[in-house]
Amino acid sequence: MTPYQYIERPSPFSAKGATSRPVHAVTPSDLEAGKLDAAALAWAKASGFKAEAGALLVVPAGNEVGSALFGLGSDPAEAPFITGKLSKLLPAGDWHVETSALGGAHLALGYGLGTYGFSRYKSEKPKDVRLAIPVTADAADVERQLAGVFLARDLINIPTNEMGPIELEAAFRALGEHYGATVTSIVGEDLLARNFPLVHTVGRASISPPRLLEMRWGEKGHPRVTLVGKGVCFDTGGLDIKGAANMALMKKDMGGAANVMGLALMIMDAGLKVDLQVLVPAVENSISGNAFRPGDIYRSRKGITVQIDNTDAEGRLVLADALAYADENPPDLMVDMSTLTGAARVALGTELAPYFTDDETLAGKLMDAGRTEADPMWRLPLWMGYDKDIRSRAADITNSPSGGMAGAITAALFLKRFVTATRSWVHFDIYGWVAAEKPHAPVGGEAFAIRALYRTIRDMAAK
């Protein structure tokens, strides 16, 4: 099946043909060993081309562009997606890779990721550069991974005036319908009737009613996989309102939802033998006369009472009800993803995805997949010594421990209270945004860890 595309864009790939010009992706040692034809080597020497990572040299053929040399640096493994620069550096037209010290899959995926641009609100057209996928790469798998990443990027990049809870549900439904999934939603006051009180509490002040979105796909009897994504479409902070600088990027607070939707796309497009459930609590944390307040106490779906000590710690509230619901019929694997805490960014920065799990086997598989797929992540501890910090004098737990220490860990421990039956659970506290341009990613919304998770779930389904 053709991978689902949220925003239609032309394919960055083409077939190698008579009009396709060659790119030689080389290291400095390739130049020293003379692994190019004499004319290209002479031109590289005359031009001072050293094959530094990301450097491009166009090689003429008479009065026309004949080929191009692209530098991979001395160790291509250090920048596996450096080929993302090709779409920006190559002259327009069709190209193919003739020589490369980089694996075909990483080469194609890096190039494809680098072609992404969020031009929904722009009038200028991007440069028309197309590259043939190397024969050593699985073209269909490259395309589906790109589609999953691009879906996550698109959903995050669209501003909240066009991506509130209603519009997020529309995108969720369109994704499910493309792959024949069953999609349902519980909206507004029905959340109270169906016992999702925390989802309702966080989203009730918005003019766009809160909702719980659910997608089911696959066959019963296959391994059960549940993906849960935080869908806070905009976060003012509530009555504990954020400052202007901290509110500027809060359209990305539904990055967890965007990421699990991108991951679901990959799973469904590959036809993996899993019984898939996707849950997204979609809300906007707004301010009005009926907004929830600091000091309020609410009973969750699981029956645990929560004292609200900060209305800006709302993501863990909507996730709590969704996780409790999923845990009532425990899957073989539960993954939740959310843009949850600033503390995670302080600990690991903006480029490394922190994850928490007490399943040692799963932790190892995720780290291995992250290295293999060049999709970096790092495990942080579910340190039970800090569990005392989320206790409350007036309720069972607080949503915002005092002191400001170990904030990513205490948030993870808060969520752990709502996952008691599922044996294999992992929580990702992602940033959802690229703060400085990379060869394979512009500044803006980003997918974190979903390619590694796709590989992990693919291996799980194969066994």
C-alpha positions as CSV (number, residue, x, y, z in Angstrom):
1,M,0.0,0.0,0.0
2,T,1.2,3.5,-0.7
3,P,2.2,5.1,2.6
4,Y,-0.3,7.7,3.9
5,Q,0.8,11.3,3.5
6,Y,-0.9,14.0,5.6
7,I,0.4,16.8,3.5
8,E,0.8,15.8,-0.1
9,R,4.3,16.3,-1.5
10,P,6.1,14.9,-4.5
11,S,8.3,11.9,-4.0
12,P,11.9,12.8,-3.4
13,F,12.9,9.7,-5.3
14,S,13.2,8.6,-8.9
15,A,14.4,5.6,-10.9
16,K,17.9,5.5,-12.2
17,G,17.7,6.1,-15.9
18,A,19.5,7.5,-19.0
19,T,19.0,11.1,-17.8
20,S,20.0,10.4,-14.2
21,R,23.4,11.8,-13.3
22,P,25.8,10.1,-10.9
23,V,26.8,11.1,-7.4
24,H,29.9,9.6,-5.9
25,A,29.7,9.7,-2.1
26,V,33.3,9.3,-1.0
27,T,35.6,9.5,2.0
28,P,39.1,11.0,2.0
29,S,40.6,7.5,1.9
30,D,38.5,6.8,-1.3
31,L,40.2,9.8,-3.0
32,E,43.6,8.7,-1.8
33,A,43.0,5.2,-3.1
34,G,41.9,6.6,-6.5
35,K,38.4,5.0,-6.4
36,L,37.1,7.4,-9.1
37,D,37.8,7.9,-12.8
38,A,40.8,9.9,-13.7
39,A,38.9,13.0,-14.8
40,A,36.8,13.2,-11.6
41,L,40.0,12.7,-9.5
42,A,41.8,15.4,-11.4
43,W,38.9,17.8,-11.0
44,A,38.7,17.1,-7.2
45,K,42.4,17.8,-6.8
46,A,42.2,21.0,-8.9
47,S,39.2,22.2,-6.8
48,G,40.7,21.4,-3.5
49,F,37.9,18.9,-2.7
50,K,38.9,16.9,0.5
51,A,35.7,14.9,0.9
52,E,34.8,16.6,4.2
53,A,31.4,15.5,5.6
54,G,28.7,17.4,3.7
55,A,30.9,18.9,1.0
56,L,29.7,18.8,-2.6
57,L,31.6,19.3,-5.8
58,V,29.9,19.4,-9.2
59,V,32.0,17.8,-11.9
60,P,31.5,19.2,-15.4
61,A,31.2,17.3,-18.6
62,G,31.9,19.7,-21.3
63,N,29.6,22.7,-20.9
64,E,27.1,20.7,-18.7
65,V,26.9,19.2,-15.2
66,G,28.2,15.7,-15.6
67,S,28.4,14.3,-12.0
68,A,28.9,15.3,-8.4
69,L,31.3,14.3,-5.6
70,F,29.8,14.3,-2.1
71,G,32.0,14.0,1.0
72,L,31.2,11.6,3.8
73,G,34.1,12.5,6.0
74,S,36.6,10.2,7.4
75,D,34.1,8.1,9.4
76,P,30.6,7.9,7.7
77,A,29.2,6.2,10.9
78,E,29.6,9.5,12.7
79,A,27.0,11.2,10.4
80,P,24.9,8.4,9.0
81,F,22.3,10.9,7.6
82,I,24.8,13.4,6.1
83,T,23.2,12.7,2.7
84,G,20.3,14.9,3.9
85,K,22.4,17.8,2.5
86,L,22.2,16.5,-1.1
87,S,18.7,17.8,-1.7
88,K,19.9,21.3,-0.9
89,L,23.2,21.2,-2.6
90,L,22.6,19.2,-5.8
91,P,21.5,21.0,-9.0
92,A,17.9,20.3,-9.9
93,G,17.2,17.0,-11.8
94,D,17.5,13.3,-11.4
95,W,20.5,11.7,-9.7
96,H,21.7,8.3,-8.6
97,V,24.5,7.2,-6.3
98,E,27.2,5.5,-8.3
99,T,29.8,5.1,-5.5
100,S,29.3,5.1,-1.7
101,A,31.0,4.0,1.5
102,L,27.6,4.5,3.3
103,G,25.0,1.7,3.5
104,G,22.1,2.0,1.0
105,A,19.3,2.3,3.6
106,H,21.0,5.1,5.6
107,L,22.0,6.9,2.4
108,A,18.4,6.9,1.0
109,L,16.8,7.6,4.4
110,G,19.2,10.4,5.1
111,Y,18.6,12.0,1.7
112,G,14.8,11.6,2.0
113,L,14.7,13.1,5.5
114,G,16.7,16.0,4.3
115,T,14.1,16.8,1.6
116,Y,11.4,17.7,4.1
117,G,10.2,21.2,4.2
118,F,7.1,22.6,5.8
119,S,5.8,24.8,3.0
120,R,2.0,24.7,3.8
121,Y,1.9,28.5,4.3
122,K,4.6,29.5,1.8
123,S,4.2,30.4,-1.9
124,E,7.7,29.6,-3.2
125,K,8.3,26.1,-4.7
126,P,11.2,23.9,-3.5
127,K,14.0,22.9,-5.8
128,D,13.1,19.8,-7.8
129,V,15.9,17.3,-6.9
130,R,15.3,13.6,-7.1
131,L,17.5,10.7,-6.2
132,A,17.2,7.0,-7.1
133,I,17.0,4.7,-4.0
134,P,20.0,2.4,-4.1
135,V,19.3,-1.2,-5.0
136,T,20.8,-2.3,-1.7
137,A,18.0,-0.5,0.2
138,D,14.4,-1.8,0.8
139,A,12.6,1.0,-1.1
140,A,9.2,0.3,0.3
141,D,10.6,0.4,3.9
142,V,12.5,3.6,3.3
143,E,9.3,5.2,1.9
144,R,7.2,4.2,4.9
145,Q,9.7,5.4,7.4
146,L,9.9,8.7,5.7
147,A,6.1,8.9,5.6
148,G,5.9,8.2,9.4
149,V,8.5,10.8,10.2
150,F,6.9,13.4,7.9
151,L,3.5,12.8,9.4
152,A,4.9,13.5,12.9
153,R,6.7,16.6,11.6
154,D,3.6,17.9,9.8
155,L,1.3,17.5,12.7
156,I,3.6,19.3,15.1
157,N,4.5,22.1,12.7
158,I,0.8,23.0,11.9
159,P,-0.2,25.8,14.3
160,T,-3.0,25.3,16.8
161,N,-5.5,27.4,14.9
162,E,-5.5,24.6,12.4
163,M,-4.5,21.7,14.7
164,G,-6.7,21.8,17.8
165,P,-8.4,18.7,19.3
166,I,-11.0,18.7,16.5
167,E,-8.4,18.8,13.7
168,L,-6.2,16.3,15.4
169,E,-9.1,13.9,15.5
170,A,-9.7,14.4,11.8
171,A,-6.1,13.6,11.0
172,F,-6.2,10.6,13.3
173,R,-9.4,9.3,11.6
174,A,-7.9,9.9,8.1
175,L,-4.8,7.8,9.1
176,G,-6.9,5.0,10.4
177,E,-9.3,5.0,7.4
178,H,-6.3,4.8,5.0
179,Y,-5.2,1.5,6.6
180,G,-8.7,0.1,7.3
181,A,-8.5,0.6,11.1
182,T,-11.4,1.2,13.4
183,V,-11.4,4.6,14.9
184,T,-13.6,5.9,17.8
185,S,-13.7,8.9,20.0
186,I,-15.2,10.0,23.3
187,V,-15.9,13.7,23.4
188,G,-16.8,16.4,25.9
189,E,-19.2,15.4,28.7
190,D,-19.2,11.8,27.6
191,L,-15.7,11.6,29.0
192,L,-17.2,11.9,32.5
193,A,-20.0,9.4,31.7
194,R,-17.3,6.9,30.4
195,N,-15.0,7.6,33.4
196,F,-12.1,9.6,31.9
197,P,-12.3,12.4,34.4
198,L,-8.7,13.7,34.1
199,V,-8.9,14.1,30.3
200,H,-12.1,16.1,30.8
201,T,-10.6,18.2,33.6
202,V,-7.6,19.4,31.6
203,G,-9.5,20.1,28.4
204,R,-12.8,21.5,29.6
205,A,-11.9,25.2,29.5
206,S,-11.3,25.1,25.8
207,I,-13.9,25.9,23.2
208,S,-12.7,22.8,21.4
209,P,-14.0,19.9,23.6
210,P,-11.6,17.4,25.0
211,R,-11.6,13.9,23.6
212,L,-10.1,10.4,23.8
213,L,-9.2,9.0,20.4
214,E,-8.8,5.3,19.9
215,M,-7.6,3.3,16.9
216,R,-7.7,-0.5,16.5
217,W,-5.9,-2.4,13.7
218,G,-4.7,-5.9,13.1
219,E,-5.9,-9.3,14.1
220,K,-6.6,-10.7,17.5
221,G,-4.2,-13.5,18.5
222,H,-1.1,-11.5,17.3
223,P,1.1,-9.8,19.9
224,R,-0.8,-6.8,21.4
225,V,0.8,-3.4,21.1
226,T,-0.6,-0.3,22.6
227,L,0.7,3.2,21.7
228,V,-0.4,6.2,23.9
229,G,0.5,9.7,22.9
230,K,0.0,13.0,24.7
231,G,-2.2,15.2,22.5
232,V,-2.2,18.6,24.3
233,C,-2.7,20.7,21.2
234,F,-1.8,23.9,23.0
235,D,-0.6,24.4,26.5
236,T,-1.1,27.9,28.1
237,G,-0.1,26.4,31.4
238,G,-3.6,26.9,32.6
239,L,-4.1,29.2,35.6
240,D,-0.4,28.7,36.4
241,I,0.1,30.4,33.1
242,K,3.4,30.2,31.2
243,G,5.5,33.2,30.3
244,A,5.4,34.4,26.7
245,A,8.8,32.8,25.8
246,N,7.8,29.4,27.2
247,M,4.4,29.5,25.5
248,A,5.8,30.2,22.0
249,L,6.4,26.6,21.0
250,M,3.4,25.1,22.8
251,K,1.8,24.0,19.5
252,K,4.3,21.1,19.8
253,D,2.8,19.9,23.1
254,M,0.9,17.3,21.1
255,G,4.3,15.9,19.9
256,G,3.7,12.6,21.7
257,A,0.4,12.1,19.7
258,A,2.2,13.0,16.5
259,N,5.0,10.6,17.2
260,V,2.7,7.6,18.0
261,M,0.7,8.3,14.9
262,G,3.8,8.3,12.8
263,L,4.9,5.0,14.4
264,A,1.4,3.5,13.8
265,L,1.7,4.5,10.2
266,M,4.9,2.5,9.8
267,I,3.4,-0.5,11.6
268,M,0.2,-0.6,9.5
269,D,1.9,0.2,6.2
270,A,4.3,-2.7,6.8
271,G,1.4,-5.0,7.7
272,L,3.1,-6.2,10.8
273,K,1.4,-9.1,12.5
274,V,0.3,-7.3,15.6
275,D,-2.9,-6.4,17.3
276,L,-2.5,-2.6,17.5
277,Q,-4.2,-0.1,19.7
278,V,-3.5,3.6,19.6
279,L,-4.8,6.0,22.2
280,V,-4.6,9.8,22.1
281,P,-6.1,12.1,24.7
282,A,-6.6,15.3,22.7
283,V,-7.1,18.5,24.7
284,E,-6.2,22.1,24.8
285,N,-5.1,23.4,28.2
286,S,-6.9,26.8,28.2
287,I,-8.0,29.4,30.7
288,S,-11.6,30.3,31.3
289,G,-14.1,30.4,34.2
290,N,-14.3,26.6,34.4
291,A,-10.6,25.9,34.2
292,F,-9.2,23.5,36.8
293,R,-7.3,25.2,39.6
294,P,-4.3,24.7,41.8
295,G,-5.4,22.9,45.0
296,D,-8.3,21.0,43.3
297,I,-8.4,17.3,43.8
298,Y,-9.8,14.9,41.2
299,R,-10.4,11.1,41.2
300,S,-8.7,9.4,38.2
301,R,-10.1,6.6,36.1
302,K,-8.0,4.2,38.2
303,G,-9.5,5.6,41.4
304,I,-6.3,7.2,42.5
305,T,-7.0,10.8,43.7
306,V,-4.7,13.5,42.4
307,Q,-4.1,16.9,43.9
308,I,-3.4,19.7,41.4
309,D,-0.4,21.6,42.6
310,N,0.4,23.1,39.2
311,T,-2.0,23.3,36.3
312,D,1.0,23.4,33.9
313,A,1.7,19.7,34.8
314,E,-1.3,18.7,32.8
315,G,0.2,16.1,30.4
316,R,0.6,13.4,33.0
317,L,-3.0,13.9,33.9
318,V,-4.4,13.1,30.5
319,L,-1.9,10.3,30.1
320,A,-3.0,8.8,33.4
321,D,-6.5,8.1,32.3
322,A,-5.4,6.8,28.9
323,L,-2.8,4.5,30.5
324,A,-5.2,3.2,33.1
325,Y,-7.7,2.4,30.3
326,A,-5.1,0.5,28.3
327,D,-3.9,-1.3,31.4
328,E,-7.3,-2.8,32.0
329,N,-6.7,-5.2,29.1
330,P,-2.9,-5.5,29.4
331,P,-1.0,-5.6,26.1
332,D,2.2,-7.4,25.4
333,L,3.9,-4.0,24.9
334,M,2.7,-0.5,26.0
335,V,4.6,2.6,24.7
336,D,3.7,6.1,25.8
337,M,5.3,9.2,24.2
338,S,4.9,12.8,25.4
339,T,6.5,16.2,25.5
340,L,6.3,16.0,29.3
341,T,9.0,17.7,31.2
342,G,11.6,20.4,30.9
343,A,13.7,18.4,33.3
344,A,14.2,15.7,30.6
345,R,15.7,18.4,28.4
346,V,18.0,19.6,31.2
347,A,19.2,16.1,31.7
348,L,19.8,15.0,28.1
349,G,19.4,18.1,25.9
350,T,17.1,18.4,22.9
351,E,18.6,15.7,20.6
352,L,18.5,12.6,22.8
353,A,15.2,10.9,23.7
354,P,15.0,9.8,27.3
355,Y,13.0,6.6,28.1
356,F,12.0,4.9,31.3
357,T,11.2,1.2,31.7
358,D,11.6,-1.5,34.3
359,D,11.7,-4.2,31.7
360,E,15.4,-5.0,31.3
361,T,15.0,-7.0,28.1
362,L,13.0,-4.3,26.4
363,A,15.5,-1.7,27.6
364,G,18.3,-3.6,25.9
365,K,16.4,-4.1,22.6
366,L,15.6,-0.4,22.4
367,M,19.2,0.7,22.9
368,D,20.3,-1.8,20.2
369,A,17.6,-0.6,17.8
370,G,18.5,3.0,18.5
371,R,22.2,2.4,17.6
372,T,21.3,0.3,14.5
373,E,18.8,2.8,13.2
374,A,20.8,5.9,14.2
375,D,17.8,7.0,16.2
376,P,19.4,8.0,19.5
377,M,17.8,7.4,22.9
378,W,19.0,7.0,26.5
379,R,17.5,5.2,29.5
380,L,16.8,7.1,32.7
381,P,15.9,5.3,35.9
382,L,12.5,4.7,37.4
383,W,14.1,5.3,40.8
384,M,11.6,4.3,43.4
385,G,13.4,6.2,46.1
386,Y,11.7,9.3,44.6
387,D,8.2,7.8,44.7
388,K,7.7,9.4,48.1
389,D,8.0,12.9,46.4
390,I,4.7,12.4,44.5
391,R,2.7,11.7,47.6
392,S,0.2,14.3,48.8
393,R,-1.1,15.1,52.2
394,A,-4.6,15.7,51.0
395,A,-4.8,13.2,48.2
396,D,-3.1,10.0,47.1
397,I,-0.6,11.8,44.8
398,T,0.3,15.2,43.6
399,N,0.7,16.2,39.9
400,S,3.6,18.5,40.7
401,P,6.1,17.6,43.5
402,S,7.7,20.5,45.3
403,G,11.5,21.1,45.2
404,G,12.0,20.9,41.4
405,M,14.4,18.0,41.7
406,A,14.4,14.9,39.4
407,G,11.4,16.2,37.5
408,A,11.5,13.7,34.6
409,I,11.8,10.8,37.0
410,T,9.0,11.9,39.3
411,A,6.8,12.4,36.2
412,A,7.6,8.9,35.0
413,L,6.8,7.5,38.5
414,F,3.5,9.3,38.5
415,L,2.6,7.5,35.2
416,K,3.8,4.2,36.6
417,R,1.1,4.4,39.2
418,F,-1.4,3.9,36.4
419,V,0.3,0.9,34.7
420,T,0.1,-2.0,37.1
421,A,-0.9,-5.0,35.0
422,T,1.1,-4.5,31.8
423,R,4.5,-6.3,32.2
424,S,6.3,-4.5,29.4
425,W,5.8,-0.7,29.4
426,V,8.1,2.1,28.3
427,H,7.6,5.9,28.7
428,F,9.4,8.3,26.4
429,D,9.7,12.0,27.4
430,I,10.6,13.6,24.1
431,Y,11.2,17.2,22.9
432,G,9.4,16.9,19.6
433,W,11.4,19.7,18.1
434,V,14.6,20.4,16.2
435,A,16.1,23.5,17.7
436,A,19.1,23.9,15.3
437,E,19.1,22.7,11.7
438,K,20.7,19.3,10.9
439,P,21.5,17.8,7.5
440,H,18.4,15.6,7.7
441,A,16.1,17.9,9.6
442,P,15.1,21.5,9.5
443,V,14.2,23.6,12.5
444,G,10.7,22.5,13.6
445,G,8.7,19.5,14.6
446,E,10.5,16.2,14.8
447,A,10.0,12.5,15.3
448,F,12.0,11.0,18.1
449,A,12.8,7.2,18.6
450,I,9.9,6.0,16.4
451,R,12.2,4.4,13.8
452,A,13.9,2.5,16.5
453,L,10.5,1.5,18.0
454,Y,9.4,0.4,14.6
455,R,12.3,-1.9,14.3
456,T,11.7,-3.3,17.8
457,I,8.1,-4.0,17.2
458,R,8.9,-5.4,13.7
459,D,11.3,-7.9,15.4
460,M,8.7,-8.7,18.0
461,A,6.0,-9.4,15.4
462,A,8.4,-11.6,13.4
463,K,9.0,-13.8,16.4
